[in-house]
Amino acid sequence: MKKCEWCGNEFDVEEAEDIFEDETFMLSYQSVKKCLCGNCAVEAIKDAVDGVYFETCEKCGKEFDLFEDEMEFANQFDWFNGMVLRDYWKEQILCADCALEEVYKDLE
């Protein structure tokens, strides 16, 4: 049993993974970089807490904080009608820089 850094409760990792992956779309509990129970990990995703969830870009190999990159992506396109970083994860997981390259390609 592990102890959650946020709520202090002990939790089973497999159960936390099930809770997390049932509640989040396209995200893996394995990418949560803090020791969090399933409920706290879901809360961190819903609240977009920096420093909790990291992915690795499948195009360039860079590890990135999902929420920092989502903010960076969104800041580039205040005119862009509702598109978010994860909308560019159709084929592969992309960091903000690689997703921005895709956007510019689409605009050409």
Sequence and secondary structure as in RCSB ss.txt:
>XXXX:A:sequence
MKKCEWCGNEFDVEEAEDIFEDETFMLSYQSVKKCLCGNCAVEAIKDAVDGVYFETCEKCGKEFDLFEDEMEFAN
QFDWFNGMVLRDYWKEQILCADCALEEVYKDLE
>XXXX:A:secstr
 EE TTT  EE HHHHHHHHHHHSSS  GGGB S   HHHHHHHHHTT TTTBEEE TTT  EEEHHHHHHHHHH
H TTS S  GGGG SSS   HHHHHHHHHHHH 
